[in-house]
């Protein structure tokens, strides 16, 4: 399983899931920061196994969708959290934020985001630590790539692999209504909502997210081995 973290987080974003799913899959976190979603998708597909499970949250979820749409035959299962399959609603504003980050306002942006991105202080502190370690350039690169992402709403019905959608019910960035619409469009998708959770379920409700993923993953694996 390849796990794609939220912008601009690192491997520790999925620490609980890597530990909690280790008896079912070999989980690897990949951090990509190519100039576009398509370029990051190509970079991952160039090194990934022939078939693999793929998970992503927020920016990572948008990238996971890009990968799944590009090479659906290689996806053994798709796990998405709090991502938007549509084009960015305001690319110009997103690029202004990237420019602010590069221009010295990175810490101020993080503080602004941290107040709304997660509700619980410990999860907020973990997000801030990862973002600061990533630095402004990775933040800006990923933010710019997200600003230019493609609209994949019409492609959702083409994804036939097992699909899990987990959503923070109180997400101010990607409302739960988007998750419900995705579930309706994706054949056989399993959809779960976490009350009191905002944008980052793997951090905010790590145990619950891992438990739901375990059940989904075990069912997907029971249908037969994943040939890599």
C-alpha beads as a LAMMPS data file, in Angstrom:
LAMMPS data file: protein, C-alpha beads

228 atoms
227 bonds

1 atom types
1 bond types

-500.0 500.0 xlo xhi
-500.0 500.0 ylo yhi
-500.0 500.0 zlo zhi

Masses

1 110.0

Atoms # bond

1 1 1 0.000 0.000 0.000
2 1 1 1.261 3.458 -0.928
3 1 1 0.105 6.282 1.343
4 1 1 0.081 9.911 0.173
5 1 1 -0.020 12.480 3.005
6 1 1 -1.787 15.800 3.153
7 1 1 0.023 18.988 2.140
8 1 1 2.782 19.547 3.305
9 1 1 3.083 16.614 5.722
10 1 1 5.638 13.814 5.879
11 1 1 5.773 10.074 6.530
12 1 1 4.744 10.414 10.184
13 1 1 1.317 11.591 9.008
14 1 1 0.367 7.912 8.637
15 1 1 2.317 6.501 11.592
16 1 1 -0.769 4.973 13.220
17 1 1 -2.006 3.443 9.985
18 1 1 1.358 1.962 9.045
19 1 1 1.561 0.245 12.429
20 1 1 -2.098 -0.746 12.567
21 1 1 -2.189 -2.300 9.096
22 1 1 1.269 -3.881 9.084
23 1 1 -0.076 -7.412 9.386
24 1 1 -2.178 -6.929 6.255
25 1 1 0.010 -4.893 3.905
26 1 1 3.478 -3.476 3.483
27 1 1 2.736 0.242 3.739
28 1 1 5.019 2.909 2.303
29 1 1 4.508 6.664 2.537
30 1 1 5.545 8.662 -0.509
31 1 1 5.899 12.452 -0.557
32 1 1 5.724 13.928 -4.050
33 1 1 6.213 17.548 -5.051
34 1 1 6.433 17.639 -8.835
35 1 1 5.189 20.790 -10.633
36 1 1 1.833 19.191 -11.486
37 1 1 -0.416 16.402 -10.292
38 1 1 0.151 14.603 -13.585
39 1 1 3.932 14.771 -13.140
40 1 1 3.714 13.472 -9.562
41 1 1 1.432 10.661 -10.729
42 1 1 3.929 9.684 -13.413
43 1 1 6.776 9.732 -10.884
44 1 1 4.921 7.396 -8.544
45 1 1 3.797 5.019 -11.265
46 1 1 7.379 4.741 -12.503
47 1 1 8.509 3.164 -9.208
48 1 1 5.340 1.532 -7.832
49 1 1 4.549 -2.197 -8.022
50 1 1 2.477 -3.410 -10.938
51 1 1 -0.580 -3.578 -8.645
52 1 1 -0.948 -1.819 -5.303
53 1 1 -3.367 -0.332 -2.815
54 1 1 -3.354 3.470 -2.787
55 1 1 -4.425 5.890 -0.059
56 1 1 -4.439 9.675 0.154
57 1 1 -5.703 12.512 2.343
58 1 1 -6.580 16.040 1.181
59 1 1 -3.825 16.988 -1.335
60 1 1 -2.698 13.363 -1.172
61 1 1 -6.228 12.234 -1.960
62 1 1 -6.389 14.477 -5.022
63 1 1 -3.071 13.022 -6.151
64 1 1 -4.313 9.480 -5.484
65 1 1 -7.299 10.177 -7.729
66 1 1 -4.982 11.465 -10.463
67 1 1 -2.963 8.246 -10.227
68 1 1 -6.045 6.008 -10.186
69 1 1 -7.545 7.727 -13.220
70 1 1 -4.221 7.555 -15.077
71 1 1 -3.652 3.844 -14.445
72 1 1 -6.841 2.231 -13.062
73 1 1 -5.633 -1.256 -13.980
74 1 1 -2.815 -0.943 -11.441
75 1 1 -4.984 -0.012 -8.460
76 1 1 -5.951 -2.943 -6.216
77 1 1 -7.920 -0.664 -3.898
78 1 1 -8.361 3.077 -3.369
79 1 1 -8.720 4.768 0.030
80 1 1 -9.515 8.490 -0.067
81 1 1 -10.014 11.033 2.707
82 1 1 -11.278 14.615 2.551
83 1 1 -10.253 15.348 -1.036
84 1 1 -11.969 17.192 -3.876
85 1 1 -12.149 15.452 -7.277
86 1 1 -13.001 18.742 -8.969
87 1 1 -10.698 21.431 -10.290
88 1 1 -9.431 23.941 -7.733
89 1 1 -12.185 26.516 -7.056
90 1 1 -9.767 29.495 -7.062
91 1 1 -6.370 28.752 -8.660
92 1 1 -5.294 32.394 -8.590
93 1 1 -5.827 32.658 -4.846
94 1 1 -4.016 29.351 -4.307
95 1 1 -0.989 30.639 -6.207
96 1 1 -1.050 33.868 -4.165
97 1 1 -0.807 31.737 -1.019
98 1 1 2.148 29.876 -2.535
99 1 1 3.835 33.185 -3.300
100 1 1 3.239 34.350 0.275
101 1 1 4.849 31.167 1.590
102 1 1 7.902 31.653 -0.610
103 1 1 8.058 35.324 0.361
104 1 1 8.449 34.815 4.091
105 1 1 4.894 34.364 5.330
106 1 1 5.081 30.571 5.664
107 1 1 4.822 30.536 9.459
108 1 1 1.885 32.932 9.414
109 1 1 0.066 30.747 6.861
110 1 1 0.651 27.649 8.971
111 1 1 -0.714 29.328 12.062
112 1 1 -3.797 30.444 10.123
113 1 1 -4.381 26.954 8.740
114 1 1 -3.696 25.136 11.993
115 1 1 -6.528 26.958 13.741
116 1 1 -9.101 25.538 11.318
117 1 1 -7.566 22.392 9.825
118 1 1 -7.828 20.271 13.009
119 1 1 -9.844 20.721 16.184
120 1 1 -7.672 18.954 18.751
121 1 1 -4.454 20.525 20.037
122 1 1 -2.219 17.442 19.918
123 1 1 -3.152 16.768 16.279
124 1 1 -2.634 20.463 15.523
125 1 1 0.849 20.334 17.027
126 1 1 1.726 17.254 14.954
127 1 1 0.518 18.973 11.785
128 1 1 2.584 22.073 12.543
129 1 1 5.712 20.040 13.281
130 1 1 5.441 18.174 9.970
131 1 1 4.699 21.319 7.995
132 1 1 7.639 23.195 9.506
133 1 1 9.932 20.264 8.748
134 1 1 8.705 20.229 5.145
135 1 1 9.408 23.938 4.707
136 1 1 7.932 26.655 2.514
137 1 1 9.219 25.380 -0.828
138 1 1 7.558 21.974 -0.590
139 1 1 4.394 23.672 0.636
140 1 1 4.419 26.034 -2.339
141 1 1 5.178 23.317 -4.895
142 1 1 2.378 21.084 -3.681
143 1 1 -0.008 24.033 -3.379
144 1 1 0.747 25.107 -6.948
145 1 1 0.248 21.551 -8.225
146 1 1 -3.102 21.387 -6.454
147 1 1 -4.114 24.726 -7.959
148 1 1 -3.696 23.264 -11.441
149 1 1 -5.359 19.903 -10.813
150 1 1 -7.814 18.422 -13.316
151 1 1 -11.513 17.896 -12.786
152 1 1 -12.099 14.168 -12.294
153 1 1 -15.776 14.098 -11.355
154 1 1 -16.680 12.455 -14.661
155 1 1 -13.985 9.806 -14.172
156 1 1 -15.214 8.513 -10.813
157 1 1 -17.613 6.021 -12.376
158 1 1 -14.707 4.443 -14.285
159 1 1 -12.910 3.297 -11.116
160 1 1 -13.789 -0.339 -10.450
161 1 1 -11.325 -1.236 -7.671
162 1 1 -12.604 -1.486 -4.073
163 1 1 -13.001 2.046 -2.718
164 1 1 -13.040 3.421 0.826
165 1 1 -14.036 7.017 1.543
166 1 1 -13.425 8.374 5.055
167 1 1 -14.523 11.899 5.882
168 1 1 -14.218 14.356 8.726
169 1 1 -17.751 15.636 9.178
170 1 1 -16.627 19.127 10.238
171 1 1 -14.095 19.736 7.451
172 1 1 -14.162 23.470 6.547
173 1 1 -12.049 22.927 3.398
174 1 1 -13.765 19.965 1.723
175 1 1 -17.312 19.649 3.103
176 1 1 -18.760 16.232 3.826
177 1 1 -21.311 16.839 1.048
178 1 1 -18.469 16.354 -1.448
179 1 1 -17.654 12.981 0.104
180 1 1 -21.298 11.926 -0.102
181 1 1 -21.468 12.963 -3.754
182 1 1 -18.307 10.976 -4.480
183 1 1 -19.754 7.901 -2.758
184 1 1 -22.856 8.132 -4.909
185 1 1 -20.746 8.341 -8.080
186 1 1 -18.289 5.528 -7.253
187 1 1 -19.763 2.041 -7.687
188 1 1 -19.623 -0.003 -4.490
189 1 1 -17.719 2.600 -2.480
190 1 1 -17.788 2.275 1.310
191 1 1 -18.356 5.680 2.931
192 1 1 -17.745 6.490 6.612
193 1 1 -18.087 9.844 8.392
194 1 1 -16.268 10.816 11.602
195 1 1 -18.188 13.344 13.740
196 1 1 -16.019 15.995 15.375
197 1 1 -13.267 15.467 12.807
198 1 1 -12.126 18.148 10.376
199 1 1 -9.689 17.841 7.461
200 1 1 -7.165 15.185 8.533
201 1 1 -8.748 11.939 9.810
202 1 1 -5.443 9.965 10.052
203 1 1 -4.184 12.520 12.590
204 1 1 -7.400 13.535 14.317
205 1 1 -9.054 10.139 14.687
206 1 1 -6.158 7.797 14.016
207 1 1 -7.562 4.739 15.786
208 1 1 -11.002 4.999 14.184
209 1 1 -9.540 5.602 10.726
210 1 1 -7.250 2.605 11.091
211 1 1 -10.049 0.354 12.319
212 1 1 -12.326 1.189 9.388
213 1 1 -9.439 0.768 6.964
214 1 1 -8.593 -2.649 8.452
215 1 1 -12.106 -3.927 7.832
216 1 1 -12.185 -2.600 4.290
217 1 1 -8.699 -3.865 3.480
218 1 1 -9.375 -7.343 4.882
219 1 1 -12.487 -7.607 2.737
220 1 1 -10.634 -6.415 -0.365
221 1 1 -7.832 -8.928 0.226
222 1 1 -10.303 -11.766 0.790
223 1 1 -11.386 -11.526 -2.832
224 1 1 -7.994 -12.862 -3.909
225 1 1 -4.260 -12.109 -3.776
226 1 1 -2.930 -8.858 -5.165
227 1 1 -0.456 -9.758 -7.898
228 1 1 2.496 -7.381 -7.884

Bonds

1 1 1 2
2 1 2 3
3 1 3 4
4 1 4 5
5 1 5 6
6 1 6 7
7 1 7 8
8 1 8 9
9 1 9 10
10 1 10 11
11 1 11 12
12 1 12 13
13 1 13 14
14 1 14 15
15 1 15 16
16 1 16 17
17 1 17 18
18 1 18 19
19 1 19 20
20 1 20 21
21 1 21 22
22 1 22 23
23 1 23 24
24 1 24 25
25 1 25 26
26 1 26 27
27 1 27 28
28 1 28 29
29 1 29 30
30 1 30 31
31 1 31 32
32 1 32 33
33 1 33 34
34 1 34 35
35 1 35 36
36 1 36 37
37 1 37 38
38 1 38 39
39 1 39 40
40 1 40 41
41 1 41 42
42 1 42 43
43 1 43 44
44 1 44 45
45 1 45 46
46 1 46 47
47 1 47 48
48 1 48 49
49 1 49 50
50 1 50 51
51 1 51 52
52 1 52 53
53 1 53 54
54 1 54 55
55 1 55 56
56 1 56 57
57 1 57 58
58 1 58 59
59 1 59 60
60 1 60 61
61 1 61 62
62 1 62 63
63 1 63 64
64 1 64 65
65 1 65 66
66 1 66 67
67 1 67 68
68 1 68 69
69 1 69 70
70 1 70 71
71 1 71 72
72 1 72 73
73 1 73 74
74 1 74 75
75 1 75 76
76 1 76 77
77 1 77 78
78 1 78 79
79 1 79 80
80 1 80 81
81 1 81 82
82 1 82 83
83 1 83 84
84 1 84 85
85 1 85 86
86 1 86 87
87 1 87 88
88 1 88 89
89 1 89 90
90 1 90 91
91 1 91 92
92 1 92 93
93 1 93 94
94 1 94 95
95 1 95 96
96 1 96 97
97 1 97 98
98 1 98 99
99 1 99 100
100 1 100 101
101 1 101 102
102 1 102 103
103 1 103 104
104 1 104 105
105 1 105 106
106 1 106 107
107 1 107 108
108 1 108 109
109 1 109 110
110 1 110 111
111 1 111 112
112 1 112 113
113 1 113 114
114 1 114 115
115 1 115 116
116 1 116 117
117 1 117 118
118 1 118 119
119 1 119 120
120 1 120 121
121 1 121 122
122 1 122 123
123 1 123 124
124 1 124 125
125 1 125 126
126 1 126 127
127 1 127 128
128 1 128 129
129 1 129 130
130 1 130 131
131 1 131 132
132 1 132 133
133 1 133 134
134 1 134 135
135 1 135 136
136 1 136 137
137 1 137 138
138 1 138 139
139 1 139 140
140 1 140 141
141 1 141 142
142 1 142 143
143 1 143 144
144 1 144 145
145 1 145 146
146 1 146 147
147 1 147 148
148 1 148 149
149 1 149 150
150 1 150 151
151 1 151 152
152 1 152 153
153 1 153 154
154 1 154 155
155 1 155 156
156 1 156 157
157 1 157 158
158 1 158 159
159 1 159 160
160 1 160 161
161 1 161 162
162 1 162 163
163 1 163 164
164 1 164 165
165 1 165 166
166 1 166 167
167 1 167 168
168 1 168 169
169 1 169 170
170 1 170 171
171 1 171 172
172 1 172 173
173 1 173 174
174 1 174 175
175 1 175 176
176 1 176 177
177 1 177 178
178 1 178 179
179 1 179 180
180 1 180 181
181 1 181 182
182 1 182 183
183 1 183 184
184 1 184 185
185 1 185 186
186 1 186 187
187 1 187 188
188 1 188 189
189 1 189 190
190 1 190 191
191 1 191 192
192 1 192 193
193 1 193 194
194 1 194 195
195 1 195 196
196 1 196 197
197 1 197 198
198 1 198 199
199 1 199 200
200 1 200 201
201 1 201 202
202 1 202 203
203 1 203 204
204 1 204 205
205 1 205 206
206 1 206 207
207 1 207 208
208 1 208 209
209 1 209 210
210 1 210 211
211 1 211 212
212 1 212 213
213 1 213 214
214 1 214 215
215 1 215 216
216 1 216 217
217 1 217 218
218 1 218 219
219 1 219 220
220 1 220 221
221 1 221 222
222 1 222 223
223 1 223 224
224 1 224 225
225 1 225 226
226 1 226 227
227 1 227 228
